[in-house]
Amino acid sequence: MSKRDELIAKYADDLKNKCGMSADMDLLTKVTIGCGPSIYNADASTVSGTDEAELATVKNNFLIKKLGLSDSTKLDEGIDAVITTYGKSNRNKYRAVVYYMLTKHFGKESVYG
């Protein structure tokens, strides 16, 4: 099993056990690949749910640039909903899992089609 496959399995486990949802493995794999080499870096592979600058980066680089959404308060509400679902007290929020949940939240699976 490759390192990426091991990480994808770990992300699917997080979705199941921490977020209470079963993963669409095809979409999760595509989102993980879309994260690029950041998934292998301990700092870059996670998202801080309390760091405003980091959340702004998620909003601008992922929601607006990658998913093609328009900037609005709905984006902030979506990010907050995902962080809440993942568990605000959970320190390790994997970027690929957060991006996967945001993709599902906004119904933008077609971006990875």
C-alpha positions as CSV (number, residue, x, y, z in Angstrom):
1,M,0.0,0.0,0.0
2,S,1.4,3.4,-1.0
3,K,1.8,6.2,1.5
4,R,-1.0,8.1,-0.3
5,D,-3.3,5.1,0.0
6,E,-2.5,4.8,3.8
7,L,-3.4,8.5,4.2
8,I,-6.7,8.1,2.3
9,A,-7.6,5.2,4.6
10,K,-6.8,7.4,7.6
11,Y,-9.0,10.2,6.2
12,A,-11.9,7.8,5.6
13,D,-11.5,6.6,9.2
14,D,-11.7,10.2,10.4
15,L,-14.8,10.8,8.3
16,K,-16.4,7.7,9.8
17,N,-15.4,8.0,13.4
18,K,-15.0,11.7,14.0
19,C,-17.6,13.1,11.6
20,G,-20.1,10.4,11.5
21,M,-20.2,10.0,7.7
22,S,-19.2,7.3,5.3
23,A,-16.8,8.5,2.7
24,D,-17.3,8.4,-1.1
25,M,-13.9,6.8,-1.6
26,D,-13.6,8.0,-5.3
27,L,-14.2,11.6,-4.3
28,L,-12.0,11.4,-1.2
29,T,-9.2,10.0,-3.4
30,K,-9.6,12.9,-5.9
31,V,-9.7,15.5,-3.2
32,T,-6.6,14.0,-1.6
33,I,-4.7,14.0,-4.9
34,G,-5.9,17.6,-5.4
35,C,-4.1,18.6,-2.1
36,G,-0.8,17.7,-3.8
37,P,2.3,17.2,-1.7
38,S,0.9,19.1,1.3
39,I,-0.6,15.8,2.6
40,Y,2.9,14.6,3.3
41,N,3.9,17.6,5.4
42,A,2.9,17.4,9.1
43,D,2.0,21.2,9.3
44,A,0.4,21.6,5.9
45,S,-1.6,18.4,6.0
46,T,-3.8,19.9,8.8
47,V,-6.1,22.9,9.1
48,S,-6.3,24.9,12.3
49,G,-10.0,25.6,13.0
50,T,-9.1,28.6,15.2
51,D,-6.5,30.4,13.0
52,E,-8.3,33.1,11.1
53,A,-5.5,33.5,8.5
54,E,-5.6,29.7,7.8
55,L,-9.4,29.7,7.4
56,A,-9.1,32.7,5.1
57,T,-6.6,30.7,3.0
58,V,-9.1,27.7,2.9
59,K,-11.8,30.1,1.8
60,N,-9.8,31.9,-0.9
61,N,-7.6,29.1,-2.3
62,F,-10.0,26.2,-2.1
63,L,-13.6,27.5,-2.0
64,I,-13.2,30.4,-4.4
65,K,-10.3,29.4,-6.6
66,K,-10.7,25.6,-6.7
67,L,-14.5,25.2,-6.3
68,G,-15.4,28.4,-8.2
69,L,-17.7,29.7,-5.5
70,S,-18.5,33.4,-5.1
71,D,-17.2,35.2,-1.9
72,S,-20.1,35.5,0.6
73,T,-20.9,34.9,4.2
74,K,-22.2,31.5,3.1
75,L,-18.6,30.4,2.6
76,D,-17.7,31.3,6.2
77,E,-20.8,29.6,7.4
78,G,-19.9,26.5,5.4
79,I,-16.4,26.4,6.9
80,D,-17.7,26.9,10.4
81,A,-20.2,24.0,9.9
82,V,-17.5,21.7,8.7
83,I,-15.1,22.6,11.5
84,T,-18.0,22.0,14.0
85,T,-18.8,18.6,12.4
86,Y,-15.2,17.6,12.6
87,G,-15.1,18.7,16.2
88,K,-13.7,22.0,17.3
89,S,-11.7,20.3,20.1
90,N,-10.2,17.9,17.7
91,R,-6.6,19.2,17.1
92,N,-5.8,17.2,14.0
93,K,-8.2,18.3,11.3
94,Y,-6.8,16.8,8.1
95,R,-6.9,19.2,5.2
96,A,-8.1,16.5,2.8
97,V,-11.0,15.7,5.1
98,V,-12.0,19.4,5.5
99,Y,-11.8,19.9,1.7
100,Y,-13.8,16.8,1.1
101,M,-16.5,17.9,3.6
102,L,-16.6,21.4,2.1
103,T,-16.9,19.9,-1.4
104,K,-19.9,17.8,-0.2
105,H,-21.4,20.8,1.8
106,F,-21.5,23.0,-1.3
107,G,-22.5,20.3,-3.7
108,K,-19.4,20.8,-5.9
109,E,-18.5,17.1,-6.5
110,S,-18.6,17.9,-10.2
111,V,-15.3,19.8,-9.9
112,Y,-13.6,16.5,-9.3
113,G,-15.7,14.7,-12.0
